[in-house]
């Protein structure tokens, strides 16, 4: 994002981060799964804006196309297909599963906070330096790695998505029979 002032970038970052945080909180607090899915789409779009601010345009476009487009259509299809009525049957009383879920949520939140406060950039350097990335572009670098070095992981992920779709259809079919 060349040519845009640092103050404007900071403003867009703060707005996108607040929208992402607020919409993710709305997503996990909604009782209706369709409303949760719609709030998740808002979260995906605001995260894509954050990727654009980081000059990761390929990841931003992939975020919108893959997550907000394909995956959310899959999630909405599955929700409508299996009619998630069991979510409305939860009682207001405190159960063991809710207690364990709350403890795990607090532990994960503390782990994220620990990661934020103890972050250091001591990881391995990648094959693409900043100069080489500027030469060939983000899209070509990601494509070369994705369809070269990581093609096996990419294919396994697509098979897992296919298994999820088949499983959802089988679950819905068993309910109708």
C-alpha positions in Angstrom: 0.0 0.0 0.0 2.4 2.6 -1.3 1.4 6.2 -1.2 -0.9 6.0 1.8 0.1 7.8 5.0 1.1 5.9 8.1 -1.7 7.5 10.1 -4.4 6.3 7.6 -2.9 2.8 7.7 -3.0 2.8 11.5 -6.6 4.0 11.4 -7.6 1.2 9.0 -5.7 -1.3 11.1 -7.5 -0.3 14.3 -10.9 -0.3 12.6 -10.3 -3.7 11.0 -8.9 -5.2 14.2 -11.9 -3.9 16.2 -14.3 -5.3 13.6 -12.5 -8.6 13.6 -12.6 -8.9 17.3 -16.2 -7.7 17.7 -17.5 -9.9 14.9 -15.6 -13.0 16.2 -17.2 -12.4 19.7 -20.6 -12.0 18.0 -19.9 -15.3 16.2 -19.2 -17.3 19.3 -22.1 -15.8 21.3 -25.0 -16.3 18.8 -27.4 -19.2 19.5 -28.5 -19.4 15.8 -25.8 -21.2 13.8 -26.7 -19.2 10.6 -26.1 -15.9 12.4 -22.8 -17.3 13.7 -21.8 -18.2 10.2 -22.6 -14.7 8.9 -20.6 -13.1 11.7 -17.7 -15.4 10.8 -17.9 -14.1 7.2 -17.5 -10.5 8.6 -14.5 -11.7 10.6 -12.9 -13.3 7.4 -13.3 -10.0 5.5 -11.8 -7.9 8.3 -8.9 -10.3 8.5 -8.4 -10.0 4.8 -8.1 -6.2 5.2 -5.4 -6.9 7.8 -3.5 -9.0 5.3 -3.7 -6.2 2.7 -2.2 -3.9 5.2 0.7 -6.4 5.6 1.2 -6.3 1.8 0.1 -10.0 1.6 -2.3 -9.5 -1.2 -2.3 -13.1 -2.3 -3.3 -14.3 1.2 -5.9 -11.6 1.4 -7.5 -12.7 -1.9 -7.3 -16.3 -0.8 -8.8 -15.4 2.5 -11.9 -14.0 0.8 -12.2 -16.6 -2.0 -11.4 -19.7 0.0 -12.7 -18.9 3.5 -15.4 -16.3 3.0 -16.5 -17.9 -0.2 -16.0 -21.7 -0.5 -15.7 -22.7 3.1 -18.5 -20.6 4.4 -20.8 -21.9 1.6 -19.8 -25.4 2.8 -20.5 -24.5 6.4 -23.9 -23.0 5.6 -24.8 -25.9 3.4 -24.0 -28.4 6.2 -25.9 -26.3 8.8 -29.0 -26.3 6.6 -28.5 -29.9 5.6 -28.4 -31.4 9.0 -30.6 -28.9 10.8 -28.7 -28.2 13.9 -31.6 -28.5 16.3 -29.6 -30.1 19.1 -28.0 -26.7 19.9 -31.3 -25.4 21.1 -31.7 -28.3 23.5 -28.8 -27.2 25.7 -30.0 -26.3 29.2 -29.1 -23.2 31.1 -27.6 -25.2 34.0 -23.9 -25.6 34.4 -22.7 -29.0 33.2 -19.4 -30.7 33.3 -18.8 -30.2 29.6 -19.5 -26.5 29.9 -17.1 -26.3 32.8 -14.3 -28.1 30.9 -15.0 -25.9 27.9 -14.7 -22.7 30.0 -11.4 -23.9 31.5 -10.0 -24.8 28.1 -11.0 -21.4 26.7 -9.3 -19.6 29.6 -6.2 -21.7 29.2 -6.0 -21.0 25.4 -6.6 -17.3 26.0 -3.7 -17.2 28.5 -1.5 -19.1 26.0 -2.3 -16.5 23.3 -1.4 -13.7 25.8 1.8 -15.5 26.7 2.7 -15.7 23.0 2.0 -12.1 22.5 4.2 -10.9 25.4 7.1 -13.3 24.7 7.3 -13.0 20.9 10.7 -12.9 19.4 11.6 -13.2 15.7 14.1 -16.1 16.0 12.6 -18.5 13.5 14.2 -19.9 10.4 14.6 -17.6 7.5 12.7 -18.7 4.4 14.0 -19.3 0.9 12.6 -16.0 -0.4 14.4 -12.9 0.8 12.6 -9.5 0.8 14.4 -8.5 -2.4 13.5 -11.8 -4.2 9.9 -11.4 -3.2 9.8 -7.9 -4.5 11.3 -9.2 -7.8 8.9 -12.1 -8.4 5.8 -11.1 -6.3 3.9 -12.8 -3.5 1.6 -14.8 -5.8 4.3 -16.5 -7.7 6.3 -17.3 -4.5 3.3 -18.8 -2.8 2.3 -20.7 -5.9 5.8 -22.1 -6.3 5.9 -23.3 -2.7 2.3 -24.5 -2.6 2.4 -26.5 -5.8 6.0 -27.5 -5.5 7.4 -28.2 -2.0 4.0 -28.5 -0.2 1.9 -30.2 -2.9 1.4 -33.3 -0.8 0.0 -31.3 2.2 -2.2 -29.3 -0.2 -3.7 -32.5 -1.7 -4.2 -34.0 1.8 -6.1 -30.9 2.8 -8.4 -31.2 -0.2 -9.1 -34.8 0.6 -9.9 -33.9 4.2 -12.4 -31.3 2.9 -14.0 -33.9 0.6 -14.3 -36.4 3.5 -16.0 -33.7 5.6 -18.5 -33.0 2.8 -19.2 -36.7 2.4 -19.6 -37.1 6.2 -22.1 -34.3 6.4 -24.1 -35.7 3.6 -24.1 -39.1 5.2 -25.2 -37.6 8.6 -28.0 -35.8 6.9 -29.1 -38.9 5.0 -29.2 -41.0 8.1 -31.5 -38.5 9.8 -34.0 -38.5 7.0 -34.2 -42.3 6.9 
